[in-house]
Amino acid sequence: MNELIVPFCSIFIAMIVIWRSSDGFQAASDYLGRNLTEGVRGATINAIGSSMPELFTTLFGLIMLGELDNFAFGMGTTSGSAIFNSMIIPAVVIMAVTLLGITNKVEVSKKVILRDGLGLIFCEFLLMYVIYKNKIDWIDGLILMSSYLLYVIYMFTSMKKAEEISLISNKTEVKEETPILKSIVYFDFVNIFFRKKANALNAWSLLLFSMGIIGSACVLLINACETIAEGMGVAPYFIAVILASAATSLPDTILSYRDAIKGDYDDAIANALGSNIFDICFALGLPIFVYTLVKGPIVMPESTLSDVIELQISLIILTIVSFYIFYFNKGLKIRHSVYLVGLYILFVAFIFINAYNQN
């Protein structure tokens, strides 16, 4: 058991780096999405930026782990993250605003729930089709990425025009300049990039730089998960579904929490659902496209395929349940967060039982 201490510490460090880097996501997305309405910022800029860990984990997993069977590691991370986002993030949002006394219920636009919820369910069925035929080629990656592009185009074309709102003004001054060295040590990228003022150039620079830091943390995360899987005697896939997915979902959780505290409930929920759509269509689609274009089709062994299909079925069922909770209740209350957390606990128990039954 002692040999697992170091990899668990590595996962903790990776999570801290991801957590601190999410401040950069928040500041940059607030500026870049200052004129977006109806949860569009949460479903696009926030969702894409905070989902970079899933993209990097899948892409690096294919490169680092090498064997085609380990494609399941990336699949486990993105699908596990999607379940985490659908269950835990809304629960955190509800608990945060109710326990802090901000409101007694979270009300989200029905349009946002329909748009992102039904879009997510469609993407999950599309992914199930891609997996079930078990000969994943570059065209499948292209189809998944194209689906996300259509989703984004629809959101921007259907978005109502908003009045210009400066969440971070072009002339915003940093309240108190922190020394650069201290900012680097504390991963305070906001203070580094927005030291004088916020503008489009340094906002995009901050967003891209933060994504690069998180990508580096994902390399550490993959190595740690592989070591833990070997120590526990289970396939890396099962560790990815629980540990890697939770670690990579941290930026989504933090961004949704902060949006909820500010009263932006549409963005808080849209970030979680939009992140899932990005994870399924792009965080999987791009690595599939690149890998199969170079290496040829991905064909998983029957045992791995069975595990992945079980996970996708679980994902679809839990997404439909969460959609029902979001859409058919007049406001989300504390009891709904308990339901969501309970469902996630049952899912985790199912994964662990399944992992050890295969030994």
N, C-alpha and C positions, 0 to 999 in steps of 0.2 A: 504493500500500500504506500510505502514511503516514496516509491518511484513515481507516484502520481502527483506528489506535492508540487514538483516543479512545473509540469504542464498545466495544473490547475492555477498556479500562480501566473503562468504565461497568459492564460485566458483572462484572468482578472486584470492583468496589465493591458491586454488588448482592449478590454471593455472600457478601462479608464481612458485610454487614448481616444477611442471612438466617442466616449461621452464628452470629453473636453473639446474634441474637434467639432462636435455638434453645435457648439456656440457659434462657430463660424458659419455653419449652415443657416442657423436661425437669423443672424444679422444680415447675411447676404441675401437670403430669400425674402426677408422682410423688405429690403430695399428693392430688389429686382421685381418682386411681385406686389408692389405697393398699390397698383391700380387694378389688380385682378379681383373678381368678385365671386360670390356663390361657391366658395370652396375650391375654386380653380387653382389658387396658389398652393393650397394644401395638397391637391391631387396631382400637381405637375412639379413645380420647382422644389417644394419640400419633399415630395415623394421620391423624385429622381435623386436629389442630393442625398437624402438619408438612406436610400436603397443601394448606394454604391458598395457597401460591404457585401451584400448578396451577390452583386455582379462580380466583384473581385474574387470572392470566395469560390464561386463557380468556375470562373476563368482560370484562376491560379490552381484550383483543385485539379482540373484536367491536366494542367501542365506539370504540377508538382507530384501528384499521385500517379500520374502516368497511365495506369491500366484503364481500359474502357469501363471495367466494372466499377471503378471509383468515380465515374460520372454520377453515380448515385449519391455521392457525397454532396455535390452541388445541388442535385435535385432535392436531397433531404434538407439542406440549408434553406433553399428558397421556399419550399413547401411548408417546412416547419415554421419559418419566419412568417409566412402568410397566415398560418393558424394563430401564431402568437399575436400578430397585428389585429386579427379579427376578434380575438377574445380578450387579451390582456390590455391592449392600448385603450379600447373604449372603457374597460373597467377602471383603468387608472384615471382616465378623464372624468368619469362619473364620480369616483370616490374623491378625487382632488377637489372638485368644485362644490360637492355637497358637504364633505367633512370640514372644509375651510369656510363654510357658510356663505359662499358666493351665490349659490342658488340651490333650490331643493330638487331640481330636475334639469337635465340637459335636453334642450330641444334642437333638433337638427332638421334642416330643410328637407322636405320629402323629395324635392327634385335632386338634391345631392345624393340621397340614399338610393333612389331609383337609378340615377345615372351611373354611379360608381358601383353600387351593389349588383345590379343586373349585368353591367359590363364585366365585373369580376367573375360572376358565375359563368358567363359565356366563355371567358378566357380559360377558366378552369376546365370546362368541358373540351375546349380546343386542345389544351395540354394533355388531357386524358386520351384523346384520339391519337395525338403524336406519340405518346408513350405506348399505347396499347398495340399499335402495329409493329413496334419494336424493331424498326429499321429507321433510325433517326438520321436524316440527311440535311444538307445545307438548305434545301428548300423549306424544310420544317422551321428552321431558325428564321428564315426570311419571312415566312408566314406569321410567325409569332411577333417579330419586330414590326411588321406592317400593321398588325392588329393594334399594337400600341400607338403607332403613328395615327391611325384612323381615330382612335379614342381621343388623343390630344387635339386633333383637328376639330372633332365634334365639340369638345369642350370650349375651345376658343371661339368657334363660330356661333355657338349657342349662348355664350356668356353675354349678359346684359352689360351695356356700357356703364362704367362707373365714373364717379367724379374723382378727380386726381387727389389721392391721399398720400401725403409724404410721411410714411412710417419712420423713415430715416432721411432727414432732409439733406440736400446737397451741401448745406452749410452746417450740418450738425458737427459740433465740436466734441471731442472726447472730454468728459467731465474732469478727469484727473489723469494725467499722463503717467502711466506706469513705465519704469525703466524697461528697455527692450529685452535685456537679459532675463529679467524676472518674467516678462510676458512669454518668452520662449520656454522657460522652465515650467511654467504653469499652462502651457499650450493656449495662451490667451491671444489667439490669432486675430481676434476682432480689434484689439488695441494696436496690433502691429499694422494691419492693413487699413483700418479706419482711423489712423492716428491723427490726421489733420481733418479730413472730412470724408463723407461717403459719396461715391459717384459710381457710374456704371462700370468703369474700368477696374477699380479696386474691389468692387463687389463681386464681379466675375472672377477676378484673381483670387479673392478669398474663398469663393465657392470651390474653385478647381484645386487650390492648394489644400483645402480641408479634405477634399475627396482623395487626394494623393496620400495624405497622412493616414487616412482610414484604410486605404488600399494596402499600405505597408503593415498596418496592424493585422490585416487579414492573413498575411503570410504567417505571422506568428500564431494566429488562431488555428490555421489549418494544421501546422506542425503539432501543436498542443493537442488538438482533437485526435489526430492519428495516434499519438503516444498514449493517450487515455484509452482509446479503443483497444490497443494492443494490451495494455495493462489489465483491462476489464475482461478481455477475451471476447469482445463483440465486434461486429463490423463497424468501420468508421461511419457508415451511413446512419446508424442509430444515434451515435454521439452528435452527428451533424444536426439531426432532426430536433434535438433538445438544446444542447449547449451552444453550438455554432449559431443556430437560428436565433436564440435569445440574445446572444452577444451582438449579432449583426442588426438586431431590431432595436437596439438601444437608442440610436439617433431618432428613429420614428417615434419612440415612446416620449423622449424628451421634447421633441418639437410639438407633438400633440398636446402634451401636458402644458407647455408654455402658451400655446394657442388657446387652450381651454381656460387658463387662468386669466387671459386677456378678454375672455368672452367670445372668442372666435370658434364657436362650437362646430360650425360647418367645416372650417379648415382642419380642426382637430380630428374629426372623424374621416374627412376626405383624405387626409394624409395617410391614415391607416389603410383605407381601401385602395387609394391610388397607388400606394407603395406595393400592395399585393399585385395589382395589375402590372406595374413596372417589373416586379420580381419575376412573374410568370412569363410575360411577353418579351422583356428585354434582358433582364439579368440571366435568364436561361437562353433566350433566343440568340443573343450575340455570341456567347461562348459556343453554342451548338453550331451556328453558322460558320464561325472561324475554324473551330476544331475539325468539323466534318469536311470543310472545303479543303483542308490540308491533309487530314488523316483518313478520310473516307467515312462511311456510315458508322453510327454507334449501334451496336447490337448487344444488349445486356443479357447475362445468363438468366435462365428461367427463375432461379431462386431470388435473384435481385429484382427481376421484373415483377415478381409477385409482391415483394415488399413495397416497391414503388407504387404499384397500382393500389394496394391497400391504403397507402398514405394519401394518394390522390382522392380516393373515395371518401376518406375521413375528412379531407380538406373541403370537398364539395358539400358534404353533409353539414359540417360545422359552419360553413359560409352561409348556407341556406337558413340554418337555425339563427345565426346572428342577424341576417337580413330580416327575418321575421320579427326578431326582438326590436331592431331599430325602426322598422317601418310601421308595425302595427301597435305601437305604444305611443300614447300622447306624452312624450317626454320620457327620458331614461332616468330612472331613479336608482338608489343604492341597491335595491334588491336585484335589479337587472345586472349590476356589476358582479354580484354574488353568483348569479346564474352563469355568467361568462367565465369567471374564474373557476367555478366548479367543473364546467365542461373542459377547460384546459387541463385541469388536474387529472380528469379521467383520461384525456388523450395521452398525457405523459405516462400514466400508469399502463395504458395499452401498449405504448412503444417499448417500455422496459420489459414488460411480460413477453412481448413478441421477440425482443432481442435475446433474452435468455432461453426461451423455448427452442431457439435455433442452435443452441450449443449442445 
